[in-house]
């Protein structure tokens, strides 16, 4: 039986969820009532067409808050809603119990829900995001309470967490607690936590691997026996070790991810730190990466490469100057043309990749655009030119082309080109790795 039909027969109809469906596109009856998703730009909201989610059925359910209220009531009543039952009581209780956790000190997974503890209240729930819609559902079984909220604008992802925190602070306030103090001896061990941590929910074998560079958590020792963390989209934090490998905020942190109220680190059998977990986010584990995969290495490397690539723009200027002031041919002109062409192609590749990600991110999420293939081809052509330049470096020094400064500069440019080839290959951008 097709998935959407099975869900309709076993869940939606028994719970009278008459305005919910996993179908894509929606039936005419439901499509006529479907909200638009919006993009906000230039002080205006622009309605967008219905999103067809390609990881169907995950993320492809269209529903209403009223229907979700029925679904939440059924779970709060262990599978019952009115005269209907979608689960045996024992099955529902097992479904709501922890079945997996990354570490005993962090929240874990039930069957389909993730656990969270906020303001001393136990919750199970789930979030859901497409490009345009951002949704959050939380159940507080001990309070017989369910909360559902959905936003239909691209940049509204943090709103669900912020609303939930405000709700909990209002209805389930907790007294202010003194800031924690670090356990003795932390300052002697703080360096073992330092490094870059990549989410395990990342691509490893195709071109999407490079996206993990923008999701890494940076951890460094901080002042007054603390750890400092920073992560794109989450912000910065300062943490105190309260028990071995367990950290709590050293101060009141401002972050759109308000659930992340603690850190726990994992270690291997030799005692080496190899993982990081957010206490209230069981959806993602973070693995400590080697130095060459860290942002602390990759960003400076790219910056140095770009500067050296741009520096080759002076070569045509020098060539024209020499042509105007002397009729003799300067040796090594071909060497510079080859290396300069490789530099310009690599700059074109990087600019195009940034533009593609910024202007048409959905085209990458939902497929392999032809423009991406063209950009990857540019990188291959540049790599071929680099191999030629490598051999020409030897000749430049053997035959004393240019001044010492000129030869050093040329060598640094070729080294930057070789480093960029390594970078491309490391992040699966050399070749067509789809």
Legacy VTK file of the C-alpha trace (Angstrom):
# vtk DataFile Version 3.0
C-alpha trace
ASCII
DATASET POLYDATA
POINTS 434 float
0.000 0.000 0.000
1.440 3.452 -0.860
2.665 5.322 2.194
0.245 8.246 1.904
-2.717 5.873 1.563
-1.626 3.831 4.568
-1.287 6.959 6.740
-4.670 8.208 5.548
-6.385 4.915 6.410
-4.617 4.122 9.706
-4.073 7.588 11.211
-5.743 10.515 9.474
-9.253 9.089 9.051
-9.512 7.556 12.574
-8.439 10.880 14.082
-10.716 12.928 11.784
-7.694 14.741 10.407
-9.621 15.646 7.280
-7.367 18.496 6.175
-4.049 16.639 6.199
-2.222 14.774 3.458
1.194 13.529 2.331
0.218 13.822 -1.329
2.303 15.962 -3.655
0.722 17.847 -5.278
-2.292 18.235 -3.017
-5.773 17.302 -4.105
-7.823 20.238 -5.447
-9.906 20.336 -2.221
-6.861 20.809 -0.024
-4.839 22.871 -2.496
-7.474 25.606 -2.492
-6.886 26.169 1.230
-3.106 25.757 1.238
-1.107 28.660 2.648
1.607 30.194 0.541
5.171 30.196 1.711
6.920 33.559 1.529
10.297 35.101 0.879
11.033 38.498 2.424
13.130 40.830 0.328
13.269 44.592 -0.279
10.758 45.236 2.522
8.139 43.016 0.913
6.853 39.451 1.202
6.685 37.485 -2.029
4.446 34.413 -2.247
6.147 31.262 -3.507
4.677 28.173 -5.218
3.925 24.919 -3.408
7.109 23.115 -2.353
7.538 19.594 -3.662
9.748 17.892 -1.085
12.082 15.387 -2.724
12.916 13.507 0.489
9.248 12.464 0.620
7.579 11.393 2.850
9.765 13.277 5.355
8.741 16.928 5.315
5.929 16.513 2.795
2.866 16.488 5.066
0.468 19.412 4.638
-1.807 19.933 7.619
-3.646 22.408 9.847
-3.223 23.345 13.497
-6.664 21.866 14.248
-5.703 18.510 12.762
-2.397 18.542 14.643
-4.319 19.212 17.870
-6.198 15.945 17.287
-2.919 14.126 16.658
-1.411 15.536 19.868
-4.469 14.634 21.926
-4.251 11.061 20.648
-0.647 10.819 21.867
-1.391 12.464 25.196
-4.103 9.824 25.664
-1.817 6.944 24.666
-3.332 6.395 21.231
-6.969 7.344 21.817
-8.986 10.181 20.317
-12.702 10.185 20.956
-13.996 6.722 20.126
-11.007 5.904 17.914
-7.685 4.323 18.745
-4.596 4.323 16.532
-2.253 2.594 19.023
-2.455 0.101 21.833
-1.762 1.822 25.143
1.386 -0.239 25.801
2.638 0.525 22.271
2.069 4.248 22.768
3.925 4.207 26.079
6.862 2.423 24.474
6.755 4.873 21.578
7.094 7.752 24.056
10.003 6.212 25.994
13.683 6.740 25.241
15.041 4.204 22.761
18.378 5.825 21.924
20.665 8.533 23.234
24.121 9.670 22.159
25.160 9.858 25.810
23.373 9.182 29.125
23.764 12.878 30.010
21.871 14.193 26.969
18.308 13.898 25.761
17.559 11.097 23.331
15.120 9.682 20.835
11.833 7.980 21.416
10.116 6.358 18.460
9.755 9.334 16.116
9.893 12.019 18.802
12.946 13.615 20.334
13.230 14.335 24.018
13.884 17.710 25.559
13.891 19.168 29.045
13.020 22.842 29.394
12.302 24.730 32.628
12.418 21.415 34.483
9.627 20.015 32.283
10.004 16.810 30.235
8.926 17.044 26.603
8.785 14.918 23.504
8.286 16.480 20.124
9.603 17.108 16.670
10.473 20.023 14.451
10.066 20.196 10.716
11.520 22.515 8.108
11.258 23.013 4.406
12.775 26.026 2.675
9.720 28.185 3.347
7.914 26.552 6.295
9.200 26.036 9.848
7.180 23.975 12.301
7.463 22.802 15.893
5.343 20.341 17.889
6.005 19.633 21.578
4.150 17.393 24.024
4.358 17.689 27.812
2.827 14.343 28.837
3.050 15.058 32.567
1.038 18.245 32.042
-1.329 16.768 29.441
-0.332 19.602 27.158
0.599 19.923 23.509
1.968 22.903 21.576
2.018 23.247 17.791
3.207 26.229 15.787
4.119 26.731 12.138
5.581 29.701 10.280
5.410 30.296 6.541
8.386 32.550 5.846
11.878 31.437 4.888
13.791 33.238 7.652
11.387 32.338 10.489
13.187 29.168 11.628
14.258 30.519 15.074
10.747 31.748 15.892
9.423 28.370 17.062
12.127 27.929 19.681
11.803 31.515 20.864
8.023 31.179 21.227
8.342 27.920 23.138
10.869 29.429 25.552
8.595 32.433 26.192
5.628 30.109 26.708
7.541 27.958 29.194
8.897 30.970 31.066
5.338 32.281 31.449
3.520 29.079 32.453
6.363 27.073 33.998
8.800 29.651 35.356
11.890 28.546 37.217
13.706 30.613 39.826
16.978 32.205 38.838
19.914 29.959 39.527
23.430 31.116 40.458
25.918 30.752 37.655
27.790 27.432 37.881
31.402 27.112 38.953
33.998 25.016 37.193
35.178 21.784 38.742
38.746 21.877 40.113
41.541 21.208 37.651
39.668 22.161 34.484
42.254 24.733 33.432
44.838 21.956 33.181
42.654 19.941 30.779
40.877 22.637 28.774
43.041 22.163 25.683
41.820 18.577 25.189
38.381 19.931 24.226
39.689 22.476 21.711
39.073 21.866 18.023
36.479 21.790 15.279
33.449 19.531 15.473
31.476 18.609 12.340
27.846 17.436 12.439
27.553 13.756 11.562
24.477 14.702 9.548
26.796 15.675 6.702
27.734 14.445 3.264
31.058 12.606 3.063
31.412 11.274 -0.483
29.946 13.934 -2.796
30.243 17.669 -3.456
27.837 18.488 -0.593
30.633 17.720 1.872
31.819 21.323 1.607
28.610 22.525 3.295
29.821 21.022 6.584
32.469 23.779 6.703
29.645 26.202 7.499
28.174 24.060 10.279
31.215 23.291 12.397
31.331 24.107 16.099
34.564 25.799 17.096
35.721 25.089 20.662
38.532 26.991 22.372
39.682 27.513 25.966
38.221 30.698 27.428
38.954 32.998 30.364
38.266 32.087 33.978
38.276 28.305 33.454
35.661 28.277 30.699
35.223 26.973 27.164
34.197 29.189 24.279
32.094 27.879 21.390
30.933 29.440 18.155
28.763 28.050 15.391
27.093 29.687 12.377
23.378 30.154 13.029
23.739 29.351 16.723
26.061 32.059 17.954
28.700 32.087 20.635
28.685 30.529 24.079
30.791 30.383 27.193
30.658 27.173 29.202
31.690 25.828 32.594
32.492 22.167 33.282
30.161 21.164 36.145
30.896 17.429 36.094
33.510 15.574 34.027
32.758 16.168 30.306
29.481 18.023 31.101
29.218 21.796 30.648
26.598 24.399 31.518
26.374 28.051 30.388
28.752 30.318 32.272
26.460 33.245 31.527
23.057 33.973 30.066
23.602 33.304 26.388
21.681 34.872 23.528
21.118 32.321 20.790
18.314 31.534 18.340
18.733 27.898 19.396
17.399 28.386 22.906
17.248 24.658 23.610
21.002 24.267 23.744
21.406 24.738 27.476
24.315 22.361 27.924
27.203 20.553 26.256
28.481 17.033 26.771
31.688 15.671 25.258
32.401 12.063 24.334
35.761 10.329 24.411
37.307 7.202 22.946
38.875 4.299 24.799
42.173 6.195 25.156
40.481 9.202 26.724
40.737 11.409 23.615
37.815 13.786 23.100
36.093 12.776 19.859
32.461 13.997 20.044
30.337 16.911 21.181
26.607 16.818 21.946
24.108 19.540 22.775
22.072 18.422 25.790
18.691 19.219 24.259
19.426 18.383 20.635
19.548 14.625 20.037
19.084 15.099 16.281
22.786 15.738 15.668
26.088 14.499 17.029
29.303 16.374 16.284
32.559 14.572 15.563
35.953 16.117 16.147
37.689 16.567 12.811
41.346 16.493 11.812
43.157 19.833 11.602
42.985 19.866 7.807
39.171 19.690 7.889
38.770 22.505 10.408
37.612 26.006 9.554
40.654 27.380 11.408
42.810 25.840 8.682
40.535 26.038 5.648
39.466 29.689 5.862
43.026 31.079 6.115
44.140 28.697 3.373
41.413 29.937 1.036
42.178 33.532 1.943
45.866 33.094 1.143
45.033 31.377 -2.153
42.674 34.159 -3.220
45.242 36.862 -2.440
47.962 35.084 -4.403
45.582 34.431 -7.312
44.645 38.125 -7.398
48.301 39.133 -7.270
48.827 37.637 -10.728
46.768 40.510 -12.155
49.988 42.537 -11.932
51.664 40.253 -14.456
49.793 41.630 -17.509
50.562 45.142 -16.283
54.281 44.299 -16.101
54.112 42.688 -19.535
52.607 45.836 -21.093
55.146 48.027 -19.324
58.022 45.961 -20.714
56.546 46.017 -24.219
56.415 49.806 -24.101
59.956 50.315 -22.815
61.936 47.576 -24.505
61.713 45.577 -27.685
63.421 42.524 -26.254
61.392 39.558 -25.106
61.491 38.781 -21.410
61.914 35.047 -20.694
59.245 33.199 -18.764
56.254 34.955 -20.280
54.505 31.641 -21.099
55.062 30.429 -17.549
53.153 33.361 -16.142
50.368 33.171 -18.706
49.726 29.521 -17.831
49.757 30.079 -14.059
47.755 33.287 -14.384
45.097 31.546 -16.453
44.800 28.829 -13.792
44.422 31.510 -11.116
41.662 33.302 -13.008
39.810 30.036 -13.596
40.015 29.172 -9.904
38.722 32.626 -8.950
35.900 32.211 -11.439
35.101 28.826 -9.926
34.910 30.202 -6.379
32.860 33.239 -7.370
30.448 31.074 -9.316
30.059 28.612 -6.458
29.277 31.413 -4.009
26.825 33.002 -6.432
25.075 29.710 -7.107
24.681 29.025 -3.377
23.394 32.536 -2.678
21.138 33.104 -5.672
19.724 29.633 -6.306
20.163 27.477 -3.187
17.007 25.494 -3.921
18.400 24.381 -7.283
21.222 22.604 -5.416
18.969 21.200 -2.702
16.511 19.748 -5.182
18.872 18.582 -7.902
22.141 19.024 -9.781
21.898 22.239 -11.825
23.772 22.325 -15.106
25.612 25.446 -13.934
27.194 23.403 -11.120
28.492 20.874 -13.620
29.983 23.733 -15.646
31.734 25.101 -12.572
33.188 21.727 -11.719
34.499 21.479 -15.273
36.269 24.844 -14.801
38.087 23.427 -11.784
39.307 20.449 -13.833
40.688 22.687 -16.609
42.456 24.837 -14.007
43.971 21.724 -12.411
45.463 20.662 -15.761
47.081 24.085 -16.161
48.463 23.855 -12.622
50.269 20.622 -13.407
52.004 22.381 -16.312
52.921 25.317 -14.056
54.515 22.984 -11.535
57.010 21.766 -14.105
57.685 25.340 -15.225
58.742 26.379 -11.702
61.884 24.266 -12.069
62.764 25.973 -15.346
62.149 29.412 -13.875
64.757 28.807 -11.177
67.151 26.852 -13.420
67.287 29.554 -16.080
66.984 32.493 -13.611
63.840 34.009 -15.076
62.989 37.427 -13.575
64.453 38.701 -10.335
64.661 36.682 -7.115
61.468 38.382 -5.919
59.733 37.496 -9.177
60.726 33.850 -8.929
59.645 33.656 -5.269
56.301 35.206 -6.145
55.802 32.836 -9.065
56.657 29.851 -6.840
54.203 30.985 -4.150
51.461 31.333 -6.765
52.068 27.790 -8.022
52.102 26.476 -4.456
48.755 28.232 -3.893
47.388 26.590 -7.035
48.548 23.177 -5.805
47.051 23.858 -2.365
43.763 24.773 -4.009
43.776 21.497 -5.949
44.200 19.687 -2.639
41.336 21.742 -1.176
39.048 20.944 -4.083
39.804 17.238 -3.857
39.415 17.147 -0.069
35.930 18.667 -0.313
34.886 16.545 -3.311
34.839 19.469 -5.719
37.485 18.099 -8.096
35.589 16.017 -10.608
31.912 15.279 -10.837
31.120 13.657 -7.487
27.356 13.638 -7.365
LINES 1 435
434 0 1 2 3 4 5 6 7 8 9 10 11 12 13 14 15 16 17 18 19 20 21 22 23 24 25 26 27 28 29 30 31 32 33 34 35 36 37 38 39 40 41 42 43 44 45 46 47 48 49 50 51 52 53 54 55 56 57 58 59 60 61 62 63 64 65 66 67 68 69 70 71 72 73 74 75 76 77 78 79 80 81 82 83 84 85 86 87 88 89 90 91 92 93 94 95 96 97 98 99 100 101 102 103 104 105 106 107 108 109 110 111 112 113 114 115 116 117 118 119 120 121 122 123 124 125 126 127 128 129 130 131 132 133 134 135 136 137 138 139 140 141 142 143 144 145 146 147 148 149 150 151 152 153 154 155 156 157 158 159 160 161 162 163 164 165 166 167 168 169 170 171 172 173 174 175 176 177 178 179 180 181 182 183 184 185 186 187 188 189 190 191 192 193 194 195 196 197 198 199 200 201 202 203 204 205 206 207 208 209 210 211 212 213 214 215 216 217 218 219 220 221 222 223 224 225 226 227 228 229 230 231 232 233 234 235 236 237 238 239 240 241 242 243 244 245 246 247 248 249 250 251 252 253 254 255 256 257 258 259 260 261 262 263 264 265 266 267 268 269 270 271 272 273 274 275 276 277 278 279 280 281 282 283 284 285 286 287 288 289 290 291 292 293 294 295 296 297 298 299 300 301 302 303 304 305 306 307 308 309 310 311 312 313 314 315 316 317 318 319 320 321 322 323 324 325 326 327 328 329 330 331 332 333 334 335 336 337 338 339 340 341 342 343 344 345 346 347 348 349 350 351 352 353 354 355 356 357 358 359 360 361 362 363 364 365 366 367 368 369 370 371 372 373 374 375 376 377 378 379 380 381 382 383 384 385 386 387 388 389 390 391 392 393 394 395 396 397 398 399 400 401 402 403 404 405 406 407 408 409 410 411 412 413 414 415 416 417 418 419 420 421 422 423 424 425 426 427 428 429 430 431 432 433
